[in-house]
């Protein structure tokens, strides 16, 4: 059994603990007797241009006992869903190199849909390989998730043969996303090319989706579409609402909220009791935990102080033994 293990984030020369949980999982899998090859698409932010001394491209190394292939390069189209097309090709290069050097891949195991699972689904479909996704993070509450990413994320869930979640709430969310009903609406029916509509009809049939032809100027098809939506909404389960309660604890020890921000040659260093408490509470490999982290930086006044001292996107911030890049 040969598993191609695809982490969504992983350690690098700038952050030694990033994705350490994924590495532990890969090691455990290998210890059980399974052949494991790590394939990591190491994405560099454009804000690091000129700061990274490493070469881009495909590299192999045995890292802490794991055969690891990395493809390193910048994300040249950040915050656009088009970047996933580039990532797909990079992961495909990793896959081809791994099959060439390590042999046939029996299963792909991706850790989280965003980022690794999306390209893992592309490889799984193209080369007909079973796919398992272990999801660690909420899509709906994820810090870095944009609406334009949803199509590729949902597609990865639908492609996966098995999905493992770290909690029941996450399981329900994925079931809802993967089972969400989709339709095709062809607008401008009064002026649209009939051949184009026929192509859309063919696509709808292939995807088992309803298609509606409408025109906002003439009103054609709109009533039919609204009737369909109204009837469908009645059949859908009610959304569960989650209320997050913020609690503030007041103490007589003012020093517990004191911190210092120091500018260093490498960037900025933040020290103090609130910083130590915060770092102990978060899991840097979880999007929800990182959302909490960003929220607390604002509440504690750390973000304002960093900005006052002139922090810019791409600067490094050190808190305890963790260094990360700053983004607005």
ZIGI-V364406 format. One line per field, one symbol per residue. ss: DSSP state (A for helix, B for strand, O for the rest). psi: psi as a letter, one per 30 degrees, with the letter a starting at -180 (. if undefined). burial: # if it has 9 or more other C-alpha atoms within 8 Angstrom, else .. A space follows every 10 residues. Layout:
ss = ???
psi = ???
burial = ???
//
This chain:
ss = OBBBBBBOOO OBOOBOOOOA AAAAAAAAAA AOOOBBBBBB BBBBOAAAOO OOOOOOBBBB BBBOOBBBBB BBBBOOOOOO OOAAAAAAAA AAAAAAAAAA AAOOOOBBBB BOAAAAAAAA AAAAAAAOOB BBBBBOOOOO OOOOOOAAAA AAAAAAAAAO OBBBBOOAAA AAAAAAAAOO OOBBBBOOOO OOOAAAAAAA AAAAAAOOOB BBBOOOOOOO OAAAAAAAAA AAAAAOOOOO OOOOOOOOOO OOOAAAAOBB BBBBOOBBBB BBAAAAAAAA AOOOOOAAAA AAAAAAAAAA OAAAAAAAOO OOOOOBBBBO OBBBBOOO
psi = kjkjjjlfll laffjffkge eeeeeeeeee ffgkkkkkjk jjkkkffgkf fkflklakkk kjjhfkjkkk jklljfilgk ffffeeeeee eeeeeeeeee efakkekkjk jkejeefefe eeeeeeghkk kkkjkfkkef gkegkleffe eeeeeeefek ekkklgleee eeeeeeefgk kklkjjlhff flkeeeeeee eeeeeeghlk kkjlkfefgk feeeeeeeee eeeffklkkk kkkkkkkkkk lfjfffgklk kkklffckkk lleeeeeeef fljfgkeeee eeeeeeeeef geeeeeeegg klkflkkkjb gkklkkk.
burial = .######### #...#..### .##..##.## ...#.##### ##.##..#.. .......#.. .....##### ###.#..... ..##..##.# ##.##..##. ....###### ###.###### #####...## ########.. .#..#...## ..#####.## ..#.##...# #.##...#.. ..##.####. .#....#..# #..##...## ######..## ##..#..... .......... .......... ......###. #.....#### ######.##. .#.####### ###..###.# .##.###... #.######## ..####..
//
